[in-house]
Amino acid sequence: MLKGLLRTLKRRSASRTDAHGAGAAAQLEQAQECYARGDKSAAAALCRAALALDSREVQAWSLLARMALDDKQLQQALDCYAHILALQPDEPDYLVDAGEINRRAGHMARALELSERALQLRPRDARAWQVRGSALEELDRLDEALDCLRHELELKPGNIDAHSNLLFLLSRADLLPPQEVAAECRRWGELYADPLTAAAPPHANSPEPERPLRIGYVSADFRRHALAYFVEPFLAHHDRRAVRSYCYSNCKRPDEVTAQLRGLADEWCDIAARSDAEAAQRIRADGIDILVDLAGHTAGNRLLLFARKPAPVQITWLGYWGSTGMAGMDYRISDSYADPERESGQGYRESLLRLPHSKWCYLPPTAMPACNELPAQSRGYVTFGSFSSYPRVSNQSMRAWALLLRRLPDARLRIVGAPSGESLDRMLEIFDAAGVYADRLDLVARLPWDAYLRQYLEVDIALDPFPMNGGTTTCEALWMGVPVLSRCGAGGVSRSGLSLLANAGLAQLVADSWEAYVDIGAQLAADLPALARLRATLRERLRASPLLDAAGFTRDLEALYRAAWRKWCAGSVARSGLC
């Protein structure tokens, strides 16, 4: 995040010898000290004092921008950078920082313009390529985004985060054949993880196949995050006679959900401030038998902790749909919907462990409102809804949604978390090209949590994006009585909808083509009495499904753990020469 910004704060101009300039520099130095110790109010006042003495003090504008970003005040940060670029229009670091802030604010064209200017001045600026790639990704120009990420990696070949970002993009989009994606994942593992695994010492865990197991879970998302609704069920239902659960939290900002999860685990350890080596040492000392990664190549992951092989059996699951690419990750948990037997293990370096129903078990938030009657019955028209994070919504998804609305001239589409700027323009152009105009779209900005949940009361049918299906949003919609129209593809990332809907008894809502997707949506909308009956019964149907059977799910999960543990024990005995 804007790594160049704080570096520039330390640069001092050797040519500033006038009294005002010297006074401004002194104020700025104090401001930096206040900011470093967390007194942002005093730091801001000192920055303004410095600027009153000399409005050309670029570092003061930079620090004000940094503090605005800390408080998520993007417009304030943009205003600061308007001053900075007026003073130093050809400084690549400032251009890249301004590009990143514009990207976050939804001004993709401006982000591309600024990153392009930075690259003209400094073609080998890896950070400029990263900002440009992120903006292109949000515009769904994925081939160009991939090219930018490859440039970034060429310039910084040891940048593990950049390489993870590339894998994340490849895993969520149909850009390369599965074999090439698998090869790129393996390359990541071979570069960064496998050498650490090769150097790991042997494990002292007792190879008793039926003894109680110590299971460790590693995540940065033990907090108010979608993952928590899938973690709480098994933490709460582990059989304490057979399993002792340990949570290793990489969460930098714990909250009330963190406290709730902490109360469910047998042991809790915060590792956010510990290095990978230190955390691995702690896990070994705890005698963990099976260590479970809940992040994959997402933000906050600790894959290089797993590379050190602190536990005999290591599994990746839940927070990521692709392969880690590591030799040190033994298994990946999935199900037969997301990863059919006929495609056993394609693209994964890990061996697959399949749960018998779904790979998810959902706990509805207590804040969810009661279901209401079908809105279409009183309105006289159907309202479709999109609740997915907007970057998941591909151009091809929006084209299909536009065709669905064209098929149903009275229907509307409510997009919750709608974009702004160029992303909004792109969306409106797609609908306009299909003859569906903006007056049929209800665009809802990002909302507080409670207000967001109440948006489900306004929607008759939810639309799942493709190729990156939703997970949490699908479960939320079903719990609120809103059926979800989904499309499945070949990879696990595009089969989440199938896994969830099949386990809810709604596999008929999953299409294998866009033509079928539109047909199913039109058929649903044409029978309002059937839609109303489904809405009235869907919560109870979900409650009776495997998706909410926390106790049964946890027994199945523990059976997978036990099978993996028995296999390790058998191998351990064989390696010791005792068989």
Stockholm file with secondary structure:
# STOCKHOLM 1.0

chainA/1-579         MLKGLLRTLKRRSASRTDAHGAGAAAQLEQAQECYARGDKSAAAALCRAALALDSREVQAWSLLARMALDDKQLQQALDCYAHILALQPDEPDYLVDAGEINRRAGHMARALELSERALQLRPRDARAWQVRGSALEELDRLDEALDCLRHELELKPGNIDAHSNLLFLLSRADLLPPQEVAAECRRWGELYADPLTAAAPPHANSPEPERPLRIGYVSADFRRHALAYFVEPFLAHHDRRAVRSYCYSNCKRPDEVTAQLRGLADEWCDIAARSDAEAAQRIRADGIDILVDLAGHTAGNRLLLFARKPAPVQITWLGYWGSTGMAGMDYRISDSYADPERESGQGYRESLLRLPHSKWCYLPPTAMPACNELPAQSRGYVTFGSFSSYPRVSNQSMRAWALLLRRLPDARLRIVGAPSGESLDRMLEIFDAAGVYADRLDLVARLPWDAYLRQYLEVDIALDPFPMNGGTTTCEALWMGVPVLSRCGAGGVSRSGLSLLANAGLAQLVADSWEAYVDIGAQLAADLPALARLRATLRERLRASPLLDAAGFTRDLEALYRAAWRKWCAGSVARSGLC
#=GR chainA/1-579 SS CCHHHHHHHTCCCTTCCSHHHHHHHHHHHHHHHHHHTTCHHHHHHHHHHHHHHCTTCHHHHHHHHHHHHHTTCHHHHHHHHHHHHHHCTTCHHHHHHHHHHHHHTTCHHHHHHHHHHHHHHCTTCHHHHHHHHHHHHHTTCHHHHHHHHHHHHHHSTTCHHHHHHHHHHHHHSCSSCHHHHHHHHHHHIIIIIHHHHHTCCCCCCCCCTTSCEEEEEEESCCSSSTTHHHHHHHHHHCCTTTEEEEEEECCSSCCHHHHHHHHHSSEEEECTTSCHHHHHHHHHHTTCSEEEESCTTSTTCCHHHHHTCCSSEEEECSSCSSCCCCTTCCEEEEETTTSCGGGTTTTCSSEEEEESSCSCCCCCCTTCCCCCCCHHHHHSSCEEEECSCGGGCCHHHHHHHHHHHHHSTTCEEEEETCCCHHHHHHHHHHHHHTTCCGGGEEEECCCCHHHHHHGGGGCSEEECCSSSCCSHHHHHHHHTTCCEEEECCSSGGGSHHHHHHHHTTCGGGEESSHHHHHHHHHHHHHCHHHHHHHHHHHHHHHHTSGGGCHHHHHHHHHHHHHHHHHHHHHHHHHHHTCC
#=GC SS_cons         CCHHHHHHHTCCCTTCCSHHHHHHHHHHHHHHHHHHTTCHHHHHHHHHHHHHHCTTCHHHHHHHHHHHHHTTCHHHHHHHHHHHHHHCTTCHHHHHHHHHHHHHTTCHHHHHHHHHHHHHHCTTCHHHHHHHHHHHHHTTCHHHHHHHHHHHHHHSTTCHHHHHHHHHHHHHSCSSCHHHHHHHHHHHIIIIIHHHHHTCCCCCCCCCTTSCEEEEEEESCCSSSTTHHHHHHHHHHCCTTTEEEEEEECCSSCCHHHHHHHHHSSEEEECTTSCHHHHHHHHHHTTCSEEEESCTTSTTCCHHHHHTCCSSEEEECSSCSSCCCCTTCCEEEEETTTSCGGGTTTTCSSEEEEESSCSCCCCCCTTCCCCCCCHHHHHSSCEEEECSCGGGCCHHHHHHHHHHHHHSTTCEEEEETCCCHHHHHHHHHHHHHTTCCGGGEEEECCCCHHHHHHGGGGCSEEECCSSSCCSHHHHHHHHTTCCEEEECCSSGGGSHHHHHHHHTTCGGGEESSHHHHHHHHHHHHHCHHHHHHHHHHHHHHHHTSGGGCHHHHHHHHHHHHHHHHHHHHHHHHHHHTCC
//
